[in-house]
Amino acid sequence: MKKKDILNRLYAGGMLSHLDIHFAGFMTRLAGGVHPELALAAALVSSFTREGHICLDLSTVAGKRLLEEEDGNNVLVCPGLKVWRNKLIESPVVGSPGQYKPLILDNKSRLYLFRYWDYQERLADLIRRRVSEKREDMAVPRLRERMDKRFPGDGTGQVDWQKVAAFTALAQMFCVISGGPGTGKTTTIAKIIVLLLEEASPRELRVALAAPTGKGAARLQESITIAKKKLDLSDPIKDAIPGEASTIHRLLGPISDSPYFRYNAQNRLPVDAVVVDEASMVDLALMSKLIQALPLPARLILLGDKDQLASVEAGAVLGDICDTGNVHDFSKSFCRRLRKATGYSVQTHPNGEDAPGIQDCIVQLRKSYRFGSDSGIGAVSQAVNAGDGGLALSLLKGGDCSDIEWKESPMPNTLARAMKDTVIEGFGDYLRAASGPEIYQEFDRFRILCALRKGPYGVAAVNSLVEQILKEERLIELDGKWYKGRPVLITSNDYNLSLFNGDVGIALPAPEVNNELRVFFPAAHGAPRKLHPLRLPEHETVYAMTVHKSQGSEFDKVLLLLPDRDSPVLTRELIYTGITRAKEGVNIWGVEGVFRTAVSRRTERTSGLRDSLWES
């Protein structure tokens, strides 16, 4: 079969886009002549990267059927792995790791676009360098005294994993602190910053705080500010704690109309340490650019929940770094150092060998201060995280958990009627609120989270239903696109306006312009910022939002609305993330079979980063 026929059939079958076909054509033209094996591989690697993978693992598709006619004829089968590899190796556009070619094929049959291979290898190399840097110069007796002051313990003798995280962050130049909602990640990082500043004193220590979204940065900044007020600190240390957090993009200094940043491998950031919150949302390209911009002696600390959804863009960086799904204990040498600094004895590497490595840089916070032993949210989220859909459903339907409930999804034609009371209760107080600061607090009390963007259970349709319900109840005047109380979510960054993906604003009358509508955005300090609706970057109504977009947010109550049929986007990470956005209560509307299937399915993104960090 001709190359063009193959790609056109895959396009017609929904497996490829026009972009994938054009890329395949470009590669074959560069290679010269007709190369159907190259064209297919190029089209597939382009498609896979659009779906969030870093590379195409040829071994997973080699010899497999991609398409066949309804009558079983005209079957399209990928080449065998050995033949396919040989054909690609012979191509002038395919190189081995370390070569400068458009496509890179490694010895495990993973095919990369060059830029993604380059992002991955630079990130892995710079992490490994920091992992190998050992802080042997620490004054342990003095450190133990300072750590005991910040983490006094609860008197039970149990291991305080926040204290373990603090020691890890001080002992290592690279550290990941992972934990679910309410485990105290930002409280811990505030104390870590204090310990770092005290250790460096009287020398200045330049610490930068960052998050992938504007809302995440604002929440990190607020958490650090609150913690700073609670801690017993000297004035010099208090003044040295950074008072502002920024998006990673703003930290790196974006260059207008360009994918490049002002700070990079040639022009390093003027910092001694960088803390990144919500690290699970950071894609491969951005994480790689960030670490390349750090001076080699600078410390990098990542905070996040490794079990949450991965980034929307390519990669599952935090999951790969933490080797999610596998359990690793600290090495013997690290445990000896930890015992001297904290008095804690923790489990060593399971094979009994002294094998220091990246496992000594990762700490999982295990105690939730938000969800107690009687919390349904905590119990169900743990069951989901363990892949036990049966247990999760029995907890949901058992009636013993007052903070989490299950309801069979209504049919699309009855969804509006079923949602009516929930919508009025969830958004009524917010729409009746005055236009002061309380309106933002009221709005964040409730949110509808959807798994999909399109379809009857998707964000667009649900937002439209909510608006109709609120109009019928005379809570909004829906005469056009803009009305008093309309909440909007910014979906693209605008550095000129200092608006970022994830920021939420509310349309309200502005007295100074004859009560014309302006969109008000909460500010970290002072009065909210207000902008004319026509000035906003890309945005959408946000009574309902996707679970992906909700990452980094917290609401009092959540309605998690699942579709009535299975979809590849339904995974245990999506369900877990949706449930744990709520602090007080969750209603899950779904179909049992769809829910069980989703909980059994992990998000899988093909990448070589995990191997580079854990097998090297």
N, C-alpha and C positions, 0 to 999 in steps of 0.2 A: 504494500500500500504506500502511496506517495505521502511525503511529509505533510503537504498541504491538506490532504484528505484526513489524515490522522488528527491534526490540530483542529480542523473545522468540526470534526465529529465530537471532539472533546469540548469545544466551545458550545456546540448545540446541546450537548449533554449537561452543561452548566459547570463543568470542571475547570474551564479556562475562561479568562477574560480577553478582551481585545489587547490589553496591555501585555498579557502573557504571550499571545501570538506574535505581536510586534517584536517583543524581546527575543523570542526564538528565531524569528526571521533575521534580526540584526546579528545574532550570534552565528548563524549559518552563513550569512554574507561575509562576516569577518573571517570565518574559517575557510571560505571559498568552496564552491561545489555544493553537492547535495549530501547532507548528513542527517538522515532521519533520526538516528539515535541521539545525536547532539540536540536536534530541534526539540525532541520530546523531553529530554532532560532539562533543557533551558526553560521550556514552557512550564514544566512542573515545579522547578525550583523557584521561578517567579511567582507561581500560584501559591506555593507553600509559604513563602515569606509574607505574602499578603494576608495569609491566615494566621500569622503570628509565630511561625516556625523560623528558626535561624538558618536552617539548611534543609535539604532533601536527603533523607537516608535511603539510598538506592536499594538497600537490601529489603526494605519494607514494601517496595512496589515491584521489584524485579520479578519477572515471570508471572505477575498477577494480571488478572483481567481488569481492565479499566472500564470498557463498555462492550455491550453486545446488543444486537438487534432483538426485538421482542420475540422473534421466532427462533432465537438462539444462534442465528447465523451471523456472519460478518463480525466475528469476535475480535476485539482489540486487546492484545496482550503485550505487556512490556517485555523488552528483551531480557534474557537471562543475565544474572549479575556479572558473571565473568566476561561474557561477550560485551555487555554494556560498558563495563569499566574499561576494557581494552580499547573500544571505539572512542571513548572520551579521552583516554590518555593519549591517543594518537592525534587528537585535535589540537591545533595551535592556539585555541582560545581557552583551553583547560590546563591549569597548572597544578603543581603540588604545593603543599604548605610552604610558605616562604617565597614563592615565586609571585611575580606581578602579572597576573593573567585575569581576564574578566571573570572566569569561574575557577574555583579551587576544589579539587577532589582529594580528600585525605585518605589515610590508609584503612579507615573503617567504612569506606564507601559513602561518606557524607559529602554532598556537593553543595558548595556555598557560592553565593554572589560574593565577589571579592571584598566588597565593603563590609559585609557582615562577618566574614572570616577575620578581617582585620580588626573590627570592633571587638570580637570575641577574644582574639589572641592578645591584643593590647590590654584588655581588661584582666584576663587571666594572669598575664605576666606581672602586671602591677599589683594585683592581689597577692600573688605568690611572693613577690619581693617583700611586701609588708608582713606577710605571715612568717617569713624567715627571719625578720628583725626581732631579736629578743631583748627585752628590757631587763638586763641583768644588773643594772646600776641602781635599782630601786632600794631605798632605805626601808627595809621591811618593818622594823619595830615602829618607826615614826608613821609609816603608812597604816599599820594596823590600828594605831591609836586614832588616826584621823578617820579611818573607815568605821571604827566602832562608834565614833561620835555621830556620824551620818546615818549609820545603820545599827542602832542599838539592840535590835532583836526583840523578840516577844517573850523571852524567858522560857520558851519550851525546848530550846536546844535544837529545833528543827533548822535545816539549812535555809537561809534567806537567799533566794536566788537573785534578788536585786543586788545584794551585796556581792555575790559571785560575779554578776554582770559588771559591777563597778570595778572589781579587781581585774577582770578580763580586759576591760576597756583601758585600764591603766597599764597593764602588763604587755598588751599587744598593740601593734601599730594599725591593725585592722581588726574590727570587732563587729559582730552582728548580735543585736539583742532582739530576739523574737518573742512574741507573746500575743495572746488574744486580747480582746477588749477588756479594759479594767484591770490588767495585770500590772499597771504602773510603769509603763515604758518611759513616758515623759517625766514622771517624778524621778525615776532612776537617772535619767540623763541629766536632769538639773543637778543632782548630787554629784554625778561624775564630773560635770563641768567645774563644780566647786573644788573637787579633789584635784583636778588637773591644774586649776589656777593656783591652788595652795602649794602644789608641788613645784610649780614654775616660779612662784614668787621669790624674789622681787622682779624677776624678768617678766616682761609682758608676754602673754599667750593670746594669740589671735584665733578666736573660735568663730566659725560661721555656722549658722543654722539654716537649713533648707528643707524644702518638700517639693514634690512634683507638681502640686497645684497651688493656686493662690489661697484657696480655702484651707488646705493642709498647712500652708505656711502660717496663716493667721492663727490656726488652732495651736500649732507648736509654739508660736510666740506668746499666746495667751497662757499656755500651760507653764512655760518657763517663768513668765512674769508672776504667776500665782505662787509657784514653788519658791521663787526668790524671796517673796514676802514672808513665807512661812519658815524659812531656814534661818538659823542663828548664824549670821555672817558679819564679818568685819566690813567696814565701809569700803575699803579698797577692793575686796573680793566682790562685794555686791555690785560695785560700779563696773567691775571688769566683766561681769556676766553679760553676754550679748543681749540687747534689748529688742532686737529686730530679727525676724526670720524672713527669708525670701524664697521665691521659686528657684529651682535649680537653673532654669533658663536665665533668670535675672541675675543670679549669682555669677554665672559664666559670662554674661554680657553679650546678648544677641547682636549680630550684625544684620542690619535691615536687609530684607529680601535675600537672605542667604541662610544655608543650613549650618554656617560656621559661627564660632563664638570668639569674642575678644581674648578670653583666657583659654589657653590650649597648651599643647605639649611644648611649644616654643615660648609661650608667655604665661608663666604659672601664676596661680592665684596667690595673693599675699596673705596666706593663712598658715596656722600651725595645726589646726584640727577642723574637720568638717563633720557635722552631724546631719544626717538625712533621715527625716521621718517619712512614714508611709512608703518605705522602700520597695514594697511589693508592686507598687504602681509604676516603678521606673523601668523603662524599656532598655534593651541592650545598648542601643546607640547612645542614649543620653548618659547611662551609667559609665560607659566607656569614655565618653568625652569628659565627664566630670573627673574621673580618676586620672586621666591624662593631664588634666589641668592642675592637679595637686602637686606641690613640691614633694619629692621623694621622702623627705623627713616628716611630712605631714601625716597626721593620724586621720583615719576614716572610720566613722562609727555609723552603722546602719541600724535603724529602728523599723520594725514592721512585724506583720503577721505572715509567716511563711505559708500558712494554710489558706490565705485569702486568694482571690482571683489574681492572675498575673496581669501585667500591663496590657492595655489595648493594642499597643504596637508590638513589634516583634520581640520575642524572648520571654522567659520566666526567670529573670535574673536572680531574685532572692531565693526562689525555690531551688535553682541550680546550685547556688552558693551553699545553701543549707542542706543539700542532698535530701530534699523532702521525700518522705516515705521510708527513709532509713534512719536508724538510731546510731549515734556515735557518742562515745564517752571520751572524756579528756584523757590525755596521755599521762603516764606515771610522773614524768618530770613536771608537768603542769600541776598535777595534783599535789606534789610536794610543795611547790611554791604557793599554791592556794592555801594549803594547811598552815603554812608559816604566817601568811598575811591575814587569814580569817579564822583559823582554828577548825575549819570544816574539813571533814574527810568525805570525799565523794567517790563514786565508782570510777575505776580506771578503764583504760582501753580494753575491750573484751578479749583480745588475743594475748593479753598479758605483756605485751612488748612496750617498750618505751618509744612510742612513735609520734613525736610531736608533729603537728601539721595544722591544717585548717580547722580540724575538729576542736582545737584549743582556742579558737577565735569566736565560737558560736555558743550563745547561752539562750536557753529557753526559759522564760519566766512562767512559772507553773501555778501561781496562786492568783485567782481572780478576786479582786476587791469589790467588783460590781455584782457578780453573780454568785450567791451563796450556795450551800449544799442543797437548798430547797428550790433553787431557781430552775424553772422549766427551760428558759432560754439557754442557760448554761448546759443543762443535761442534753437537750435536743441537739444543740450545736456540737457537743462532744460526740454524740452518736453519729451525726452526719459526717463529722470529720474522720471518724473511724470507718466510714463506709457501711454502717449498719442501718439501712433504711427501715428494716422491720422494727428495730428498737425505737428509732426516731418516731415512727408512726404510732407505735403503742404508747409512747409518752404523750404524743400530741392528742391522741384520741382517748387517753385514759381518764381525763378529767381531774387529775390530781395536781396539775400545774396551772395556776391561775394566770400566769403571765404569758402563756403561749397556747394557741388554739388552732385546730384544723377544721377546714370546711371544704366540702367538695366544690370544685369550680362550677359556677352556673354556666349555662349555655350562653353563647355570645349574644343571642337575642334577648336574654333576660339579665345581662350583666349590669345594665344601668339601674334596673329596679333593685337588684341585689345589693348594689353598692351605695344606694341612696343614703341610708342612715349612717353608714360608716363615713361617707364623704362629708355629710353635714356636721357630724360630731367632730370629725378630724380638722375641718377647715373653718367651721363657723366662728369660733372665738377669734381666730386670726383675722378674718374679714371684718369682724365687728370691732377689732382693736383700733385704738387711736393710731396716728401716724408717727408715734414716737419710737424709741428703741424697743419697746415691748413687742412691737409687731414682728420683729425678726425672731424673738424668742417664741412667740405664739406659733409662727409658721413652722419652726423646727420641732414642734411637738409631735407632728405627724407627717408621714410621707407614704405614698404608694410606690412600691418597687416592682418593676417588671423585668422579666428575663429577656424579653424581646423588644425590638424597636417597632416592628411592623406586625400586622395581623390584628385580630379582634382583642387579643390580650396584650398588645404591644403599647409602647409609650404614647405614640401619636393618637391612637384610637381612645385610650383610657383618658388622656388629658382632655380630649374633646367631650367625652362622656361626663367628666367631672364639671367642665364648664357649663354644660347643659343642665346638670343637676343644680348647680349653684345659681344659675340664671332663673330656673323655675322656682327656687326658694327665695328669689330676690336678694340674694347675697352679693351678686355682681350684676352690673348692667352691661350685658354682652351685645353692644351695638357695633363693634368692630374688633380689630385685632387688639387694640389697646384699651384698657379699662382700669378703673381704680381697683387696686389689689392684685393685678396680674403679677404672678411671680415668674421670673425668667432665669434660666440657667445659661451662663456664657459658655460657649462651646469651642471658642478659639482664642488664642492669646492676642491682646492688643497692647503692646508696650507703650505706645503713645498715650493711651488712656489709663494705663496701669490696671487693665482688666485682664483676668486670666481664666483659662479653662477651668470650670468648676465654681466660679464666683456666682452668687445668687443675689439678684436685686428684685425690688418690688416697685411696681408703678403706683405712684401716689400723687395727689394734687400738690403743687408747689405754690404757696400763697404769694411769693414774690413775683410770680409771672401769671397773675390772675387765675390761679388754681389750675393752670394747664398741667397735664401729666408729665412727670419726670420719673426716671427710674432711679430709685435710691439704693445705694450699696453701703452696707455697714463699713465703718472705718475702724481701724485698730484704736485710734485715739481721736476724740473730738466728734463733730457732727458727721452724719453720713454724707457721702458724696452723691451728687445727683446729676444725671445726664439726660439729654433729650433722647427719646427712643430712637430717632433716626441716626444717632451717632454710635449706637451700640454695634460691636462686632457680631459675628454669628451667635444666635441665641435661640432658645426654645422655651415654651411654657413648661413649668416644672412642678405641677401638683403630683405628677407621676414622673419617675425617672428610672433609667435602667439600673440594675444592680451594679454594673460596671461603673457608672457615673457616681454612684453613692459611696464608693470607697473613700475613706477618710472622713466621712460624715457620721454624725450621731443624731438620732431622733428619740423622743420619748417612746413613741409607738410607731409600728410599721405594719402595713398590709403588704405581704409578699404575694404577688399575683402570678401564678404559674400557668402556662398554656395547657390546653386540654389534650395535647399530643406531644410526642417526643421531638426534641430538636437537639442537634449536636452541641449547642451552647449550654444545654442544661447539664451541669456537672455538680459534684459535691462541693467544689470550691465556690460556685455561684450560690448554692443554697446556704452554705455556711456564712458567706459574706452577707447575704441578705438578712439572715436571722440576727447576726451579731451587730447590725446597724442600730438595733433597738436597745434602749436602756431599761424600759419598763414593761413593754408588752408587744407581742407579735401575733398577727393572724396570718396563717398560711392558707391560701385558697389554691387547691390543686386536685389532681387525679392520682389515686394511689399508685397505679402502675407507672405513671410518668415520674412520680416522685421517687419511687424505688429505683427506677432505671437511672435517674439523674444522680442519686446518691452513690450508686455503684460505679459511676463513671468519673475518672480523674481527668483533669485538664492535662493533656500531654502535648508538649511543644518540643519538637526535635531540636537538639542543640548539642554542641560539643563542649560547652562551658563546664558542665558537671564533670566530665571525664578529665578535662584539663586541670581542674582544681583538686579532684579527689583521687586520680590515678597517677598523677605525676610524682 
